[in-house]
Amino acid sequence: MERQEFNITAYTENHIGLLNRIAIIFSRRKINIESLNTSPSEIEGIHRFNIVINETEEVVRKICRQIEKQVEVLKVYYNTNDEVIWQEMALYKVPTDIIAERALVERLLRENGARAVVIRKDYTVFETTGHRQETDNLIRVLEPFGLIEFVRSARIAIIKASDGFHLKLNEFEETQPSDEVIENEYLNDRDGVFAM
C-alpha cells in the first residue's frame, strides 16, 4: 500500500489529558502529525479533532481503532484529501515601506487572494486562506520584499459525504436508548436515612 495524506476526524468529549493520550498513539508508532486542530463541533459539548498524517490506509485504520478505544472518544473517521473540503489560514508580516513603494507587490497579493489585516507604519500583516501549496506560494512571492514573519494555522476540514455527526448520534440513541432515570428511593427521606 502507498502512503498518502489522510484526514482523521475524531468526535470527543472535552476532557483534560485526552489530547496527550491521542498524541501518544502516534508517537508510539513513530508517526508524525502534519497538522492538528481541535475545536467545538456542531453539537454542544462535543469537540472535533482534525489530524493530518501521511501514512498507508492500513496504518490509518489501525490508528483510528486505537483512538476510538479512548473512553471520551465517540467516533473516529478517516478520509483522503479528495473526500474532504479543507483550508488553512496563513499570516505574513512585511515592511510597510516596501509595500507602499511598489505597486507590483499589491498586484501579487491580489493575485494570491491576500488581504491586509493590520497596517502600521513599520509593518503590514496580510492574511490568506487556501491549500498548503497556495500559502507556500505566497511565501515565495513575499520573500524578495523582506518577509519578516510567517505563520500558518492547522488544517480545518469538513467531510464531503457527511450529513453531520448529530445524525449519527441521534441514530445511536434510537437504536441503543439509555435506561430511564431511576430516582433514589431514599432521596426524600434524607433526614431519616442519615440521622444518627
For each residue, the residues with C-beta under 8 A, 3 or more apart:
1: 56 57 58
2: 56
3: 54 55 56
4: 54 55 56 57 80 81
5: 34 52 53 54 80 81
6: 52 53 54 55 57 60 78 79 80
7: 50 51 52 78 79 80 81 83 84 86 155 157
8: 49 50 51 52 53 60 63 64 67 76 77 78
9: 48 49 50 51 76 77 78 79 157 159
10: 22 48 49 51 67 68 73 75 76 77
11: 41 43 46 47 48 73 74 75 76 165
12: 15 18 46 47 48 49 70 72 73 74
13: 18 45 46 47 72 74
14: 18 45 46 47
15: 12 18 72
16:
17: 20 21
18: 12 13 14 15 21 22 70 72 73
19: 22 23 38 49
20: 17 23 24
21: 17 18 24 25 70
22: 10 18 19 25 26 49 51 67 70
23: 19 20 26 27 33
24: 20 21 27 28
25: 21 22 28 29 63 66 67
26: 22 23 29 31 32 33 51 53 63
27: 23 24 30 31
28: 24 25
29: 25 26 59 63
30: 27
31: 26 27 53 55 59 63
32: 26 53 54
33: 23 26 36 51 52 53
34: 5 52 53 54
35: 50 51 52 88 154 155
36: 33 49 50 51 52 154
37: 49 50 153 154 155 156
38: 19 47 48 49 50
39: 47 48 50 156
40: 44 46 47 48
41: 11 46 47 48 165
42: 164 165 166
43: 11 46 165 166 169
44: 40
45: 13 14
46: 11 12 13 14 40 41 43 74 165 169
47: 11 12 13 14 38 39 40 41
48: 9 10 11 12 38 39 40 41 165
49: 8 9 10 12 19 22 36 37 38
50: 7 8 9 35 36 37 38 39 154 155 156 157
51: 7 8 9 10 22 26 33 35 36
52: 5 6 7 8 33 34 35 36 155
53: 5 6 8 26 31 32 33 34 60 63
54: 3 4 5 6 32 34
55: 3 4 6 31 59 60 63
56: 1 2 3 4 59 60
57: 1 4 6 60 61 78
58: 1 61 62
59: 29 31 55 56 62 63
60: 6 8 53 55 56 57 63 64 78
61: 57 58 64 65 78
62: 58 59 65 66
63: 8 25 26 29 31 53 55 59 60 66 67
64: 8 60 61 67 68 76 77 78
65: 61 62 68 69 76
66: 25 62 63 69
67: 8 10 22 25 63 64 70 73 76
68: 10 64 65 73 75 76
69: 65 66 73
70: 12 18 21 22 67 73
71:
72: 12 13 15 18
73: 10 11 12 18 67 68 69 70 76
74: 11 12 13 46 165 169
75: 10 11 68 165 168
76: 8 9 10 11 64 65 67 68 73
77: 8 9 10 64 159 162
78: 6 7 8 9 57 60 61 64
79: 6 7 9 83 84 157 159
80: 4 5 6 7 83 84
81: 4 5 7 84 86
82:
83: 7 79 80 159 160 161
84: 7 79 80 81 157 158 159 160
85: 157 158 160
86: 7 81 131 155 156 157 158
87: 129 130 131 155 156 157
88: 35 129 130 131 132 135 152 153 154 155 156
89: 127 128 129 152 153
90: 127 128 129 130 135 138 150 151 152 153
91: 117 125 126 127 149 150 151 152
92: 114 125 126 127 128 138 139 142 147 149 150
93: 123 124 125 147 148 149 150
94: 98 99 105 123 124 126 142 145 146 147 148
95: 98 99 122 123 124 145 146 148
96: 99 100 119 120 121 122 123 124
97: 100 101
98: 94 95 101 102 105 145 146
99: 94 95 96 102 105 106 124 145
100: 96 97
101: 97 98
102: 98 99 105 106 145
103: 106 107
104: 107 108
105: 94 98 99 102 108 109 142 145
106: 99 102 103 109 110
107: 103 104 110 111
108: 104 105 111 112 141 142
109: 105 106 112 114 115 126 138 141
110: 106 107 113 114
111: 107 108
112: 108 109 128 134 137 138 141
113: 110 128 129 130 134
114: 92 109 110 126 127 128 138
115: 109 126 127 128
116: 119 124 125 126 127
117: 91 125 126 127
118: 123 124 125
119: 96 116 124 125
120: 96 123 124
121: 96
122: 95 96
123: 93 94 95 96 118 120 148
124: 93 94 95 96 99 116 118 119 120
125: 91 92 93 116 117 118 119
126: 91 92 94 109 114 115 116 117 138 142
127: 89 90 91 92 114 115 116 117
128: 89 90 92 112 113 114 115 134 135 138
129: 87 88 89 90 113 135
130: 87 88 90 113 133 134 135
131: 86 87 88 134 135
132: 88 135 136 152
133: 130 136 137
134: 112 113 128 130 131 137 138
135: 88 90 128 129 130 131 132 138 139 152
136: 132 133 139 140
137: 112 133 134 140 141
138: 90 92 109 112 114 126 128 134 135 141 142
139: 92 135 136 142 143 147 150
140: 136 137 143
141: 108 109 112 137 138 144
142: 92 94 105 108 126 138 139 145 147
143: 139 140 147
144: 141
145: 94 95 98 99 102 105 142
146: 94 95 98
147: 92 93 94 139 142 143 150
148: 93 94 95 123
149: 91 92 93
150: 90 91 92 93 139 147
151: 90 91
152: 88 89 90 91 132 135
153: 37 88 89 90 156
154: 35 36 37 50 88
155: 7 35 37 50 52 86 87 88
156: 37 39 50 86 87 88 153
157: 7 9 50 79 84 85 86 87
158: 84 85 86 162
159: 9 77 79 83 84 162
160: 83 84 85
161: 83
162: 77 158 159 165
163: 167
164: 42 167 168
165: 11 41 42 43 46 48 74 75 162 168 169
166: 42 43 169 170
167: 163 164 170 171
168: 75 164 165 171 172
169: 43 46 74 165 166 172 173
170: 166 167 173 174
171: 167 168 174 175
172: 168 169 175 176
173: 169 170 176 177 178
174: 170 171 177
175: 171 172
176: 172 173
177: 173 174
178: 173
179: 182
180:
181:
182: 179
183: 187
184: 187
185: 189
186: 189 190 193
187: 183 184 190
188:
189: 185 186 192 193
190: 186 187 193 194
191: 194 195
192: 189 195
193: 186 189 190
194: 190 191
195: 191 192
196:
